[in-house]
Amino acid sequence: MNYKKRKIYNKKSKIFLSVIIAVGVLGLGIGFAAFTNNLNISSSVTVNPNSSDFKVLLSSASDEVVVGTVDATRYGSNTFASFTPATIDNSSSTSPKIIGLKGTFTVPNSSGQYVFYAINQGNYTAYLKNITFGSKKCTAKPGATEALVTEACKHVRVEVQIGGTGKWYTTSETITNHPLEKGTSEKIIFWMGYDYGTTTTNYHLADGEFDITFGDLTLTYSTTD
């Protein structure tokens, strides 16, 4: 990873999940397009698409849906931070999520990643349309200097790679030409890092603990590109 490079709109509902690094939780939701119109084939035939046939679930395996926990792994050769296991929750097929992604960073140039999969078990090709990042907020704990926390906060970040394209997303984007064919899966990598790739002479250090909250992170899939 090059560190330098480096809503859901649903007519029925919106997914709001939260990410807190060091003291909290990340929820990663996958949204689905709502079916609203009949497709009229002829004057005598009407086909009614069924939203239940549009199904993308989360999994810890690429070839079948496996729920449960996902452990973080090392990225590269830098320091591996402390992470808690995340949990895949497919109890709602219209809003599957992975929760409990949490990292605690104690030194600069540290990171880690979670790897899981989106599996298309529906009858339609699912197109990734948007990735939306929420806002980041840092809160200094008692004893920490606000200015130092503000500066260090700039260098704690999350990045997401989807489908093995090599592109790391760091901000909200509209996506085109990203199909997930029925019966297939794609890898999702969620990476967290603090002062990743910096040298010892350029570390951004705070003089006390602070919490970092990342807003909702949402992937939107649709039946149309």
Secondary structure, 3 states (H helix, E strand, C coil): CCCCCCCCCCCCCCCCCCEEECCCCCCEEEECCCCCCCEEEECCEEECCCHHHCCEEEECCCCCCCCEEECCECCCCCEECEEECEEEECCCCCCCEEECCEEECCCCCEEEEEEEEEEECCCCCEEEEEEECCCEEEEECCCCCHHHHHHHHCCEEEEEEECCCCCCECCCEECCCCEECCCCEEEEEEEEEECCCCCHHHCCCCCCCEEEEECCEEEEEECCC
